[in-house]
């Protein structure tokens, strides 16, 4: 029995790793393309870019692994059925539980790993990702001024640069400062630079003018200058003062939000994310159980099991959609999150009941005997 379990489990692990690698690579590359602009047009170092996209990996694994385990069960058990190996094993007296044991072991291992990713890997990597993104927006402000585009620095300042010289010199500069909503200021200069000082980043303008419209009279005043410095010190805001998004937080910070205005404003969203971290990894076992029901339940058919495969895929997709719907509703109302556990409990019980139940109609052959007779 151990040899048979190892034989099936080895196939399940191989297929799971292959599917995980393929799906993760596909999703990872598609998401990474969003950040290629940092290198191509904005001059971000390749080492920082690689670290940037590497920190996205744990988030993909937490989503891909349950699907990979489910797909591996369908593929391996369907292959065993098509090659009549399941018929031989059942004829040898193996029960549903014995045939399902390798898949259940796979589900337990994958579930434990997804919990590790969900509770620690995801918040740690996403927090590092957002901190690095924040750092890039501050420390690499000079390279993030894209030529021929309106660049936003902070919340109230917009900078347009016609072209950038090889040594960081900016030419054809327009700066619009709306920090004072009643008296916005527009500055234009033939050249300049964005420099770092001890007090923070500064935009140094050379040979230009400063334009301001009086809110009382509507009169335009223009000041010509040879050199003018614009303070953009708000970009030096500390990483530690930035509000942490739900994905950046560990479980205690989600289930027990702080007293800050943002925490109270997004309290339901934080709590919903915390309970989702506890619920979603367990769906790996549910998905595997659904795959086992499709492959081991009922009688063997030499015509193939396409219908069962489609039903299993639809069931998993519907369950996933329902789980996401409950999470979305929980972000709006705290009273909804208990339903997430109710759905998980029902989804956990039903597949195993269907898999291991005995025939109830009198005179009906047990599944094992019927399978042996079909063989």
C-alpha positions as CSV (number, residue, x, y, z in Angstrom):
1,X,0.0,0.0,0.0
2,X,2.9,2.4,0.8
3,X,4.4,1.7,-2.7
4,X,1.1,2.5,-4.4
5,X,0.7,5.7,-2.3
6,X,4.2,6.9,-3.1
7,X,3.6,6.0,-6.8
8,X,0.5,8.2,-7.1
9,X,1.8,10.9,-4.8
10,X,4.9,11.2,-6.9
11,X,2.9,11.8,-10.0
12,X,0.7,14.3,-8.1
13,X,3.6,16.3,-6.9
14,X,5.3,16.4,-10.3
15,X,2.2,17.6,-12.1
16,X,1.4,20.1,-9.3
17,X,4.9,21.6,-9.5
18,X,4.7,21.9,-13.2
19,X,1.3,23.6,-13.2
20,X,2.4,25.9,-10.4
21,X,5.5,26.9,-12.2
22,X,3.7,27.5,-15.5
23,X,0.8,29.5,-14.1
24,X,3.1,31.5,-11.8
25,X,5.4,32.3,-14.6
26,X,2.6,33.4,-16.9
27,X,0.9,35.6,-14.3
28,X,4.2,36.9,-13.0
29,X,5.4,38.0,-16.5
30,X,2.1,39.6,-17.3
31,X,2.2,41.6,-14.1
32,X,5.8,42.5,-14.5
33,X,5.2,44.1,-17.9
34,X,3.4,46.9,-16.0
35,X,6.7,47.9,-14.5
36,X,8.9,47.7,-17.6
37,X,8.4,51.4,-18.0
38,X,10.6,52.0,-14.9
39,X,13.6,50.6,-16.8
40,X,12.8,51.6,-20.5
41,X,11.7,55.2,-20.0
42,X,12.7,56.1,-16.4
43,X,16.1,54.7,-15.9
44,X,15.5,52.5,-12.8
45,X,18.4,50.1,-12.1
46,X,17.9,46.5,-13.3
47,X,18.7,45.2,-9.8
48,X,16.0,47.2,-8.2
49,X,13.5,46.2,-10.9
50,X,14.3,42.5,-10.4
51,X,13.8,42.9,-6.6
52,X,10.6,44.9,-7.3
53,X,8.9,42.1,-9.3
54,X,10.4,39.3,-7.1
55,X,8.4,40.6,-4.2
56,X,5.2,40.0,-6.1
57,X,5.8,36.3,-6.2
58,X,4.3,35.2,-2.9
59,X,1.0,36.8,-3.8
60,X,0.8,34.7,-7.0
61,X,1.7,31.5,-5.2
62,X,-1.2,31.8,-2.7
63,X,-3.7,31.9,-5.6
64,X,-2.0,29.4,-7.9
65,X,-1.2,26.5,-5.6
66,X,-4.9,25.5,-4.8
67,X,-5.7,25.5,-8.5
68,X,-2.6,23.6,-9.3
69,X,-3.4,20.9,-6.7
70,X,-6.9,20.5,-8.1
71,X,-5.7,20.3,-11.6
72,X,-3.1,17.7,-10.7
73,X,-5.7,15.5,-9.1
74,X,-7.9,15.7,-12.2
75,X,-5.0,15.0,-14.5
76,X,-3.3,12.1,-12.6
77,X,-6.5,10.2,-11.6
78,X,-7.9,10.6,-15.1
79,X,-4.7,9.2,-16.5
80,X,-4.9,6.3,-14.1
81,X,-8.5,5.6,-15.2
82,X,-7.7,5.8,-18.9
83,X,-4.8,3.4,-18.5
84,X,-7.0,1.0,-16.4
85,X,-4.8,1.3,-13.4
86,X,-7.7,2.4,-11.2
87,X,-9.6,-0.7,-12.3
88,X,-6.7,-2.9,-11.4
89,X,-6.3,-1.2,-8.0
90,X,-10.0,-1.5,-7.2
91,X,-10.0,-5.2,-8.3
92,X,-7.1,-5.7,-5.8
93,X,-9.4,-4.6,-3.1
94,X,-8.4,-0.9,-2.5
95,X,-11.1,1.3,-1.1
96,X,-11.9,4.9,-2.0
97,X,-10.0,6.0,1.0
98,X,-6.9,4.2,0.1
99,X,-7.1,5.5,-3.5
100,X,-7.7,9.0,-2.3
101,X,-4.9,9.0,0.4
102,X,-2.2,10.4,-1.9
103,X,-4.4,13.3,-3.0
104,X,-5.4,14.0,0.6
105,X,-1.7,14.0,1.6
106,X,-1.0,16.4,-1.2
107,X,-3.9,18.7,-0.1
108,X,-2.6,18.8,3.5
109,X,0.9,19.7,2.4
110,X,-0.2,22.4,-0.1
111,X,-2.7,23.8,2.5
112,X,0.0,24.1,5.1
113,X,2.3,25.9,2.6
114,X,-0.6,28.2,1.4
115,X,-1.2,29.1,5.1
116,X,2.5,30.0,5.5
117,X,2.3,32.2,2.4
118,X,-1.0,33.8,3.4
119,X,-0.2,34.5,7.0
120,X,3.5,35.5,6.6
121,X,4.8,35.5,3.1
122,X,2.2,37.7,1.5
123,X,2.2,40.5,4.1
124,X,6.0,40.5,4.4
125,X,6.6,40.6,0.7
126,X,3.9,43.0,-0.1
127,X,5.0,45.3,2.7
128,X,8.5,45.3,1.3
129,X,7.1,45.8,-2.2
130,X,5.2,48.9,-1.2
131,X,8.1,50.3,0.9
132,X,10.4,49.8,-2.1
133,X,7.9,51.5,-4.4
134,X,7.6,54.4,-1.9
135,X,11.4,54.6,-1.8
136,X,11.7,54.6,-5.6
137,X,9.2,57.4,-5.9
138,X,11.2,59.5,-3.3
139,X,14.9,58.6,-3.8
140,X,14.7,58.2,-7.6
141,X,12.6,61.3,-8.2
142,X,15.1,62.5,-10.8
143,X,14.7,59.5,-13.0
144,X,11.0,59.3,-12.5
145,X,10.6,62.6,-14.3
146,X,9.5,61.2,-17.7
147,X,10.2,63.3,-20.8
148,X,7.2,64.7,-22.6
149,X,4.7,63.8,-19.9
150,X,3.1,65.5,-16.9
151,X,4.7,63.9,-13.8
152,X,3.0,64.1,-10.4
153,X,5.3,64.8,-7.4
154,X,3.4,64.4,-4.2
155,X,-0.3,65.3,-4.2
156,X,-0.3,68.9,-5.4
157,X,2.7,69.4,-7.7
158,X,2.8,68.6,-11.4
159,X,6.0,68.8,-13.5
160,X,6.4,68.7,-17.2
161,X,9.9,68.2,-18.8
162,X,10.5,68.6,-22.5
163,X,13.7,66.6,-22.4
164,X,16.3,65.4,-20.0
165,X,20.1,65.6,-20.6
166,X,22.5,62.8,-20.1
167,X,23.7,64.2,-16.7
168,X,20.3,64.7,-15.3
169,X,19.8,68.3,-16.5
170,X,16.2,69.1,-17.4
171,X,15.2,71.4,-20.3
172,X,11.9,73.0,-21.0
173,X,10.4,72.8,-17.5
174,X,6.8,73.6,-16.4
175,X,5.9,73.3,-12.7
176,X,2.4,73.8,-11.4
177,X,2.1,74.0,-7.6
178,X,-1.4,73.7,-6.2
179,X,-0.5,73.3,-2.5
180,X,-2.4,76.5,-1.9
181,X,-5.8,75.8,-3.5
182,X,-6.7,79.5,-3.5
183,X,-3.5,80.7,-5.1
184,X,-2.0,78.1,-7.4
185,X,1.4,79.0,-8.9
186,X,2.8,78.1,-12.3
187,X,6.5,78.3,-13.1
188,X,8.3,77.9,-16.4
189,X,12.1,77.7,-17.0
190,X,14.4,77.0,-19.8
191,X,16.4,74.5,-17.8
192,X,16.9,73.1,-14.3
193,X,17.3,70.0,-12.2
194,X,15.7,68.1,-9.4
195,X,18.3,67.7,-6.6
196,X,18.5,66.1,-3.2
197,X,19.4,68.3,-0.2
198,X,19.6,67.7,3.6
199,X,16.1,69.3,3.9
200,X,14.7,67.1,1.1
201,X,14.3,67.2,-2.7
202,X,14.3,70.6,-4.4
203,X,13.4,71.6,-8.0
204,X,16.0,74.2,-9.1
205,X,14.8,76.3,-12.0
206,X,17.1,78.5,-14.1
207,X,16.1,81.4,-16.4
208,X,12.4,81.4,-16.1
209,X,9.3,83.1,-14.7
210,X,6.7,82.6,-11.9
211,X,3.0,83.2,-12.7
212,X,0.3,83.8,-10.2
213,X,-3.3,84.9,-10.5
214,X,-4.8,87.0,-7.7
215,X,-8.0,85.4,-6.4
216,X,-9.5,88.8,-5.5
217,X,-8.9,90.7,-8.7
218,X,-8.2,87.9,-11.2
219,X,-5.1,89.8,-12.2
220,X,-2.0,87.9,-13.5
221,X,1.3,88.7,-11.9
222,X,4.6,87.5,-13.5
223,X,8.0,87.4,-11.8
224,X,11.1,86.8,-13.9
225,X,14.0,85.1,-12.2
226,X,17.5,83.8,-13.0
227,X,17.4,81.1,-10.4
228,X,14.4,79.8,-8.4
229,X,14.1,76.8,-6.0
230,X,10.9,74.9,-5.4
231,X,10.5,72.9,-2.2
232,X,9.1,69.4,-2.7
233,X,9.9,68.3,0.9
234,X,6.6,66.5,1.3
235,X,8.1,63.7,-0.8
236,X,10.4,63.0,2.1
237,X,7.5,61.6,4.2
238,X,8.7,58.7,6.2
239,X,7.9,55.1,5.1
240,X,6.8,54.4,8.7
241,X,4.1,57.1,8.6
242,X,2.5,55.7,5.5
243,X,-0.8,53.9,6.1
244,X,-0.5,50.2,5.7
245,X,-2.9,48.6,3.2
246,X,-4.7,45.4,4.1
247,X,-2.3,43.2,2.1
248,X,0.7,44.6,4.0
249,X,-0.6,43.7,7.4
250,X,-0.2,40.6,9.4
251,X,-3.1,38.8,10.9
252,X,-3.3,40.6,14.3
253,X,-3.2,44.0,12.5
254,X,-6.2,42.9,10.4
255,X,-8.5,41.3,13.0
256,X,-7.8,44.1,15.5
257,X,-7.5,47.4,13.5
258,X,-6.0,50.4,15.3
259,X,-7.7,53.6,16.3
260,X,-6.3,55.8,13.5
261,X,-8.9,57.5,11.2
262,X,-7.9,55.3,8.2
263,X,-8.1,52.1,10.3
264,X,-11.6,53.0,11.4
265,X,-12.6,54.1,8.0
266,X,-11.5,50.8,6.4
267,X,-12.2,48.6,9.5
268,X,-14.6,46.2,7.6
269,X,-12.1,45.8,4.8
270,X,-9.3,45.0,7.2
271,X,-11.3,42.4,9.1
272,X,-12.6,40.8,5.9
273,X,-9.0,40.4,4.7
274,X,-8.0,38.9,8.0
275,X,-10.7,36.2,7.9
276,X,-10.0,35.6,4.2
277,X,-6.4,34.8,5.2
278,X,-7.8,32.1,7.5
279,X,-10.4,30.7,5.2
280,X,-9.0,30.7,1.7
281,X,-6.0,28.3,2.2
282,X,-8.4,25.6,3.5
283,X,-10.2,25.6,0.1
284,X,-7.2,23.6,-1.2
285,X,-8.6,20.6,0.6
286,X,-12.1,21.4,-0.8
287,X,-10.8,21.6,-4.4
288,X,-8.9,18.4,-4.1
289,X,-12.0,16.6,-2.6
290,X,-14.1,17.8,-5.5
291,X,-11.5,16.4,-7.9
292,X,-11.6,13.1,-6.1
293,X,-15.4,13.0,-6.3
294,X,-15.2,13.5,-10.0
295,X,-12.5,10.9,-10.6
296,X,-13.4,8.2,-8.1
297,X,-17.1,8.6,-7.5
298,X,-19.6,6.6,-9.6
299,X,-18.9,3.8,-12.0
300,X,-16.0,3.5,-14.5
301,X,-16.8,4.4,-18.1
302,X,-14.7,3.4,-21.1
303,X,-16.0,6.5,-23.0
304,X,-13.9,8.8,-20.8
305,X,-14.8,11.1,-18.1
306,X,-15.1,14.5,-19.8
307,X,-18.4,15.2,-18.3
308,X,-17.1,14.7,-14.8
309,X,-14.1,16.9,-15.5
310,X,-16.3,19.7,-16.7
311,X,-18.6,19.4,-13.7
312,X,-15.7,19.5,-11.3
313,X,-14.2,22.6,-13.0
314,X,-17.6,24.3,-12.9
315,X,-18.1,23.4,-9.3
316,X,-14.7,24.8,-8.3
317,X,-15.2,28.0,-10.4
318,X,-18.7,28.5,-8.8
319,X,-17.3,27.9,-5.3
320,X,-14.5,30.4,-5.9
321,X,-16.9,33.0,-7.2
322,X,-19.1,32.6,-4.2
323,X,-16.2,32.9,-1.8
324,X,-15.0,36.1,-3.5
325,X,-18.5,37.5,-3.4
326,X,-18.8,36.9,0.3
327,X,-15.4,38.5,0.9
328,X,-16.5,41.5,-1.1
329,X,-19.7,41.8,0.9
330,X,-17.7,41.4,4.1
331,X,-15.6,44.5,3.2
332,X,-18.8,46.5,3.3
333,X,-20.4,44.9,6.4
334,X,-18.7,43.2,9.3
335,X,-21.8,41.0,9.8
336,X,-21.1,39.0,6.6
337,X,-17.7,37.5,7.5
338,X,-19.2,34.5,9.6
339,X,-20.8,33.4,6.3
340,X,-17.3,32.8,4.9
341,X,-16.8,30.1,7.5
342,X,-20.2,28.6,6.9
343,X,-19.5,28.3,3.2
344,X,-16.1,26.7,3.9
345,X,-17.7,24.2,6.4
346,X,-20.4,23.1,3.9
347,X,-17.9,23.0,1.0
348,X,-15.6,20.8,3.2
349,X,-18.3,18.3,4.2
350,X,-20.3,17.7,1.0
351,X,-17.5,16.4,-1.3
352,X,-16.2,13.9,1.3
353,X,-19.8,12.7,2.0
354,X,-20.3,12.2,-1.7
355,X,-16.9,10.4,-2.1
356,X,-17.3,7.9,0.7
357,X,-21.0,7.3,1.0
358,X,-22.3,3.8,0.4
359,X,-25.1,3.0,-2.1
360,X,-28.4,3.3,-0.4
361,X,-30.7,1.5,-2.8
362,X,-31.3,-2.2,-2.0
363,X,-29.9,-4.6,-4.5
364,X,-27.4,-2.0,-5.9
365,X,-23.9,-3.3,-6.3
366,X,-21.2,-1.5,-4.3
367,X,-19.0,0.8,-6.4
368,X,-15.9,-1.4,-6.0
369,X,-17.8,-4.6,-7.1
370,X,-19.4,-2.7,-10.0
371,X,-16.1,-1.5,-11.1
372,X,-14.5,-5.0,-10.9
373,X,-17.4,-6.4,-13.0
374,X,-17.0,-3.6,-15.5
375,X,-13.3,-4.5,-15.8
